């Protein structure tokens, strides 16, 4: 019994750091699998969550204002809904005053280090208000 527990502990300790790392392949966010999004403080990024709960960071060329006020976003891609979003694609905001379009600079996996940096930036912005 103790041997099985020891083997399980060794196995879990060996695989735990590997699970914390994002996959080594390039980030491939498809429109059809988008589940949710969260705006990042500073209006230059968006954290997008797909149906498999993989988190992606979508960075924009310029600030994309008022993301936090929109209930839904639309992604415009030059490919189909099954192709990966890429540089040059855009996020469209529906607004009564001005239609918004944010051009995507790059897409990468959202890591825990990025989460901590975003939380620190949000806390700093909240202190300035």
Helices and strands as residue ranges (DSSP letters): H 2-20, G 31-33, E 34-39, E 45-50, E 55-60, G 67-69, E 74-76, E 90-93, E 100-109, H 112-128
